[in-house]
Every structure is written in structure tokens, then in C-alpha cells.
Amino acid sequence: MATTKMNFFEKLIGSGIYTGYSPIASGTVGSIAATLIYLIPGFENPAFLIGASAFVLLIGVPIATKFEAVYGKDPSECTIDEFGGTWISLLFIPKVWWIIGITFVIWRILDILKPFPAGMIEKINGGWGIMLDDYVAGFYTFIIMQILLYILY
């Protein structure tokens, strides 16, 4: 059986700029990194954010598949999925610290709890399962935030 190897760039991207190698809460650390990138001026532009999320999914699936081959099922070392999920959750919200904070907390709770169908999707083998459950949790967070913002604003 051939051994799966990853190059430097695959490790860098798949681990979410090495956040996946955090000894504790690697998913949360990856989400923090994604949020910090979101704070870069202009990154909140919906077209850019949707494009970045789509690009992360496109490159994330094959890289996450390699991470799973090396580290096992849905490994904590792979946090590229947190980037896409975080960015989806932040779509169309005001770039205001307390709104970003509420979004972050809701996103992390939903990513951990994996409400239907995210939990089922996570069981899919390979990169699709790793990536898509976070995109579903991000989409749920997006919906919740849009409702909250409609009520609050």
C-alpha cells in the first residue's frame, strides 16, 4: 500500500496556516485565524467572501482527503474546513465587533453540535465529509444571524 505524502503547501493550507497543529481546540484556533483574515479591510465584501469560501472548498476537498489518509477520520490537524465555514457564517453581517463575536460563538456551537444534516454529512469519507459539515454549520449560522439582525436592526 502506498504511503500518502503531503508537501509543504498542502500541510500549510490543510492545517489552516498550521492552526490544526494547536494542541488544544484546533478547530476554534482555525476559526479565530479565519476571523482575523475576515477583519482585513475589504475581505467582508460578499462577492470576495463567497469566492474565497468556494475556492477553499475547491482546494480543500483533495487536501482534506490527504489529511484523512495520513491522520485518520476527520482529523483535528485539518482545519481548512473551519475557514470556509467561518466565512460563510460572516456573510452579509455588519463588520462590528460584537456582531462578529456573536456570529463566532454561534458558529462554533453549531460546528461542534453538528445539527442535522451536518452530522450525517461528516460521516462521508474523505475531504467531502470533512469540508461539507462545516459549510452546513456555517450556513445555519448565516441564517440565524440574518434573522437576528433583521429583528435587532
N, C-alpha and C positions, 0 to 999 in steps of 0.2 A: 504494500500500500504506500502510495506517495505521501510524503510529508508536505503539508501546506506551509508555505513560507510567505511572509509579508515583508514588503520593502519599507523603507523609512517613511515615505509619504502615505502609504496605506495605514501604518501604525499611527502616524500623526493625525490623519483625517478620521480614521475609525475610532480612535480613542478621544475624539473631540479635543484636539490640541493637548493630549495627554491627561485630560481630566479623568479618563477612565481608569487611570492607574492610581487615583486617590485611594488611600487605604480605608477611608470611610465615606459613605454616601456618594459614590462616584456619579450616580445619576443626578443628584442635586448639585454637585460641583459642576457637572457638564451643563446643567440648566442655568447656573449662575454665569458661566462663561458665555453661553448663548445670549443671556440677557445683557451682559456687558457689551457684547458686539451690537446688539439691538440699540444700545444707547449712543452709538456712533451717529453723529448728525447725518440725516438723510436715510439711514437704514430703515426707518419706520415707514417709508413710502410703500404703500400697499403693493404696487407693481414689483418693486425691488424685493420686498419681503416674500411675496408669493414665488417669485423667480428663484430666490435663494432657497426656499423650502423645497421647491421642485428639484433644483439642482442637487441639494443634499440627498433627496430621495433617490435620484438617478445614480449618483455615485455611491450612496450609502448601501444600497442593496447588495452589490457584489462585494464590497469591503466588509460589510457585516457578516456575509456568508463566510468569508475567510476567517473573521474573528471567531465565529461559532465553530469552525473546523479546528481552530487552534486551542480555544479556551473552553469550549463546551456550549451547551444550550443557553441562549440569551445572556452572554457573559457580561459581568459588570464592567469589564475593561472596554467594552464597546459603548460609547456614549454619543456617537454621531446622531443617533435617533433622538436624543434629547434636544439637539439643536433644532431639528425640523419641528418637533412638537412644541417647543418653546416659541418659536417664531410664528407658528400657526395661531397659538393662543394669544399672541400680542397683536394680531391683525386688527386694524381699524380702531385701536383704542387711543385715547389722548396720551401723549408722551408726558405723563405726570407721575411723579414718584409713587404716590400712594395707590394709584390705579395699577401701575406696573407691579407693585408689591402684592396687591390683592390677586391680580392675574397669576403671578408666580405661585402663590400659595395654593390657589385652586388647581392650577396646572399640576403641581407636584402631588397633591392629594389624588387627583384623578389618574395620574400616571402610576401611582403606587397601587390604588384600588382596582384599576383596570375594569371599569364598568362595561357591561355588555355593549358591543361585541368585542371590545378590546382584549379581554381575557382569552376569548376563543382565537382571535387573530394571533395573539402572542404564541400560540401553540403551533403555528405554521413553522415548519423547519426552514432554516436558512435566514437570509437577510430580509426577506419579505415579512416574516413574523417579527423580527427584531424591530424593523422600521415602522410598520403599519400600526402596531398597537399604540405607539407614541403619537402618531399622526391622528388617530381616532381620539385619544385623550386630549390632544391639542385642539381638535375640532370641537369637542364637548366644552372645553374651557372657553373657546371663542364664542360659542352660542350663549353660555352662561354670562359671559362678560357683556355681550351685546344686549342681553335682557337687562342686566344690572345697570348698564349705562343708560339705557332707554328710560328706566324707572328713575334713576338719580339725576339725569340731565333733562 
